[in-house]
Amino acid sequence: MDVTGIIPETITTDKHAGYPPALEEVFGDDIEHRTSKFKNNHLEQDHRGVKGRTRPMRGFQTHTSAHRFCRAHDEVRDFLRPATERMQPVPAARRRAIHVQRVAVLRDMLAAA
C-alpha cells in the first residue's frame, strides 16, 4: 500500500484464524476478506520459499534469528533467480549458466566480507 498507494478491495487468504484480526487492524471494515485455499493467493505464495527452507530447520529460536534469516534468504533467492519477461520461458541451459555465474559472484562477495 505504501509503494503503490492502492488499497485492495478484496483479500484472499487461507482459513488461519490470525488473518481476520490483522486485516481489520490494517484495513478496517473497508475490505472484503475471502477464505479459500484454491484461489490464486499471492499472500500465501509470497512466503512459500521461506517455509520450504525453514521446515527442515525446525523453525527458529528467536524473532531476531528469524528476521535475519528471512531477510538474507529473500535477497539471495532474488539475486540467484533470473529475471524474465512476463510469461517467457527461460531454457534450462540458460538458467543453469545464469545460476552458476551468480553463485560465483555471491561466493566472491561473501569471501570479501
Contact map, one row per residue, 1 for C-alpha under 8 A:
11111110000000000000000000000000000000000000000000000000000000000000000000000000000000000000000000000000000000000
11111000000000000000000000000000000000000000000000000000000000000000000000000000000000000000000000000000000000000
11111000000000000000000000000000000000000000000000000000000000000000000000000000000000000000000000000000000000000
11111100000000000000000000000000000000000000000000000000000000000000000000000000000000000000000000000000000000000
11111110000000000000000000000000000000000000000000000000000000000000000000000000000000000000000000000000000000000
10011111000000000000000000000000000000000000000000000000000000000000000000000000000000000000000000000000000000000
10001111100000000000000000000000000000000000000000000000000000000000000000000000000000000000000000000000000000000
00000111111000000000000000000010000000000000000000000000000000000000000000000000000000000000000000000000000000000
00000011111000000000000000000111000000000000000000000000000000000000000000000000000000000000000000000000000000000
00000001111100000000000000000011110000000000000000000000000000000000000000000000000000000000000000000000000000000
00000001111110000000000000000011110000000000000000000000000000000000000000000000000000000000000000000000000000000
00000000011111000000000000000000111100101010000000000000000000000000000000000000000000000000000000000000000000000
00000000001111110010000000000000111110001011000000000000000000000000000000000000000000000000000000000000000000000
00000000000111110000000000000000001110000001000000000000000000000000000000000000000000000000000000000000000000000
00000000000011111010000000000000001110000000000000000000000000000000000000000000000000000000000000000000000000000
00000000000011111110000000000000000000000000000000000000000000000000000000000000000000000000000000000000000000000
00000000000000111111000000000000000000000000000000000000000000000000000000000000000000000000000000000000000000000
00000000000000011111110000000000000000000000000000000000000000000000000000000000000000000000000000000000000000000
00000000000010111111111000000000000000000000000000000000000000000000000000000000000000000000000000000000000000000
00000000000000001111111100000000100000000000000000000000000000000000000000000000000000000000000000000000000000000
00000000000000000111111110000000000000000000000000000000000000000000000000000000000000000000000000000000000000000
00000000000000000111111111000000000000000000000000000000000000000000000000000000000000000000000000000000000000000
00000000000000000011111111110000000000000000000000000000000000000000000000000000000000000000000000000000000000000
00000000000000000001111111111000000000000000000000000000000000000000000000000000000000000000000000000000000000000
00000000000000000000111111110000000000000000000000000000000000000000000000000000000000000000000000000000000000000
00000000000000000000011111110000000000000000000000000000000000000000000000000000000000000000000000000000000000000
00000000000000000000001111111110000000000000000000000000000000000000000000000000000000000000000000000000000000000
00000000000000000000001111111110000000000000000000000000000000000000000000000000000000000000000000000000000000000
00000000000000000000000100111111000000000000000000000000000000000000000000000000000000000000000000000000000000000
00000000100000000000000000111111000000000000000000000000000000000000000000000000000000000000000000000000000000000
00000001111000000000000000111111100000000000000000000000000000000000000000000000000000000000000000000000000000000
00000000111000000000000000001111110000000000000000000000000000000000000000000000000000000000000000000000000000000
00000000011110000001000000000011111000000000000000000000000000000000000000000000000000000000000000000000000000000
00000000011110000000000000000001111100000000000000000000000000000000000000000000000000000000000000000000000000000
00000000000111100000000000000000111110000000000000000000000000000000000000000000000000000000000000000000000000000
00000000000111100000000000000000011111100000000000000000000000000000000000000000000000000000000000000000000000000
00000000000011100000000000000000001111101000000000000000000000000000000000000000000000000000000000000000000000000
00000000000000000000000000000000000111111000000000000000000000000000000000000000000000000000000000000000000000000
00000000000100000000000000000000000111111000000000000000000000000000000000000000000000000000000000000000000000000
00000000000000000000000000000000000001111100000000000000000000000000000000000000000000000000000000000000000000000
00000000000110000000000000000000000011111111100000000000000000000000000000000000000000000000000000000000000000000
00000000000000000000000000000000000000011111110000000000000000000000000000000000000000000000000000000000000000000
00000000000110000000000000000000000000001111111000000000000000000000000000000000000000000000000000000000000000000
00000000000011000000000000000000000000001111111100000000000000000000000000000000000000000000000000000000000000000
00000000000000000000000000000000000000001111111100000000000000000000000000000000000000000000000000000000000000000
00000000000000000000000000000000000000000111111110000000000000000000000000000000000000000000000000000000000000000
00000000000000000000000000000000000000000011111111100000000000000000000000000000000000000000000000000000000000000
00000000000000000000000000000000000000000001111111110000000000000000000000000000000000000000000000000000000000000
00000000000000000000000000000000000000000000011111111000000000000000000000000000000000000000000000000000000000000
00000000000000000000000000000000000000000000001111111100000000000000010011000000000000000000000000000000000000000
00000000000000000000000000000000000000000000001111111110000000000000000000000000000000000000000000000000000000000
00000000000000000000000000000000000000000000000111111111000000000000000000000000000000000000000000000000000000000
00000000000000000000000000000000000000000000000011111111100000000000000000000000000000000000000000000000000000000
00000000000000000000000000000000000000000000000001111111111000000000000000000000000000000000000000000000000000000
00000000000000000000000000000000000000000000000000111111111000000000000000000000000000000000000000000000000000000
00000000000000000000000000000000000000000000000000011111111000000000000000000000000000000000000000000000000000000
00000000000000000000000000000000000000000000000000001111111100000000000000000000000000000000000000000000000000000
00000000000000000000000000000000000000000000000000000111111100000000000000000000000000000000000000000000000000000
00000000000000000000000000000000000000000000000000000111111110000000000000000000000000000000000000000000000000000
00000000000000000000000000000000000000000000000000000000111111101100000000000000000000000000000000000000000000000
00000000000000000000000000000000000000000000000000000000001111101100000000000000000000000000000000000000000000000
00000000000000000000000000000000000000000000000000000000000111111100000000000000000000000000000000000000000000000
00000000000000000000000000000000000000000000000000000000000111111110000000000000000000000000000000000000000000000
00000000000000000000000000000000000000000000000000000000000001111111000000000000000000000000000000000000000000000
00000000000000000000000000000000000000000000000000000000000111111111100000000000000000000000000000000000000000000
00000000000000000000000000000000000000000000000000000000000111111111110000000000000000000000000000000000000000000
00000000000000000000000000000000000000000000000000000000000000111111111000000000000000000000000000000000000000000
00000000000000000000000000000000000000000000000000000000000000011111111100000000000000000000000000000000000000000
00000000000000000000000000000000000000000000000000000000000000001111111110000000000000000000000000000000000000000
00000000000000000000000000000000000000000000000001000000000000000111111111000000000000000000000000000000000000000
00000000000000000000000000000000000000000000000000000000000000000011111111100000000000000000000000000000000000000
00000000000000000000000000000000000000000000000000000000000000000001111111110000000000000000000000000000000000000
00000000000000000000000000000000000000000000000001000000000000000000111111111000000000000000000000000000000000000
00000000000000000000000000000000000000000000000001000000000000000000011111111100000000000000000000000000000000000
00000000000000000000000000000000000000000000000000000000000000000000001111111110000000000000000000000000000000000
00000000000000000000000000000000000000000000000000000000000000000000000111111111000000000000000000000000000000000
00000000000000000000000000000000000000000000000000000000000000000000000011111111100000000000000000000000000000000
00000000000000000000000000000000000000000000000000000000000000000000000001111111100000000000000000000000000000000
00000000000000000000000000000000000000000000000000000000000000000000000000111111110000000000000000000100000000000
00000000000000000000000000000000000000000000000000000000000000000000000000011111110000000000000001100110000000000
00000000000000000000000000000000000000000000000000000000000000000000000000001111111000000000000000100000000000000
00000000000000000000000000000000000000000000000000000000000000000000000000000011111100000000001001100000000000000
00000000000000000000000000000000000000000000000000000000000000000000000000000000111110000000000000000000000000000
00000000000000000000000000000000000000000000000000000000000000000000000000000000011111111100000000000000000000000
00000000000000000000000000000000000000000000000000000000000000000000000000000000001111110000000000000000000000000
00000000000000000000000000000000000000000000000000000000000000000000000000000000000111110000000000000000000000000
00000000000000000000000000000000000000000000000000000000000000000000000000000000000111111000000000000000000000000
00000000000000000000000000000000000000000000000000000000000000000000000000000000000111111100000000000000000000000
00000000000000000000000000000000000000000000000000000000000000000000000000000000000100111110000000000000000000000
00000000000000000000000000000000000000000000000000000000000000000000000000000000000100011111011000000000000000000
00000000000000000000000000000000000000000000000000000000000000000000000000000000000000001111111000000000000000000
00000000000000000000000000000000000000000000000000000000000000000000000000000000000000000111111100000000000000000
00000000000000000000000000000000000000000000000000000000000000000000000000000000000000000011111110000000000000000
00000000000000000000000000000000000000000000000000000000000000000000000000000000000000000111111111000000000000000
00000000000000000000000000000000000000000000000000000000000000000000000000000000010000000111111111100000000000000
00000000000000000000000000000000000000000000000000000000000000000000000000000000000000000001111111110000000000000
00000000000000000000000000000000000000000000000000000000000000000000000000000000000000000000111111111000000000000
00000000000000000000000000000000000000000000000000000000000000000000000000000001010000000000011111111100000000000
00000000000000000000000000000000000000000000000000000000000000000000000000000001110000000000001111111110000000000
00000000000000000000000000000000000000000000000000000000000000000000000000000000000000000000000111111111000000000
00000000000000000000000000000000000000000000000000000000000000000000000000000000000000000000000011111111100000000
00000000000000000000000000000000000000000000000000000000000000000000000000000011000000000000000001111111110000000
00000000000000000000000000000000000000000000000000000000000000000000000000000001000000000000000000111111111000000
00000000000000000000000000000000000000000000000000000000000000000000000000000000000000000000000000011111111100000
00000000000000000000000000000000000000000000000000000000000000000000000000000000000000000000000000001111111110000
00000000000000000000000000000000000000000000000000000000000000000000000000000000000000000000000000000111111111000
00000000000000000000000000000000000000000000000000000000000000000000000000000000000000000000000000000011111111100
00000000000000000000000000000000000000000000000000000000000000000000000000000000000000000000000000000001111111110
00000000000000000000000000000000000000000000000000000000000000000000000000000000000000000000000000000000111111111
00000000000000000000000000000000000000000000000000000000000000000000000000000000000000000000000000000000011111111
00000000000000000000000000000000000000000000000000000000000000000000000000000000000000000000000000000000001111111
00000000000000000000000000000000000000000000000000000000000000000000000000000000000000000000000000000000000111111
00000000000000000000000000000000000000000000000000000000000000000000000000000000000000000000000000000000000011111
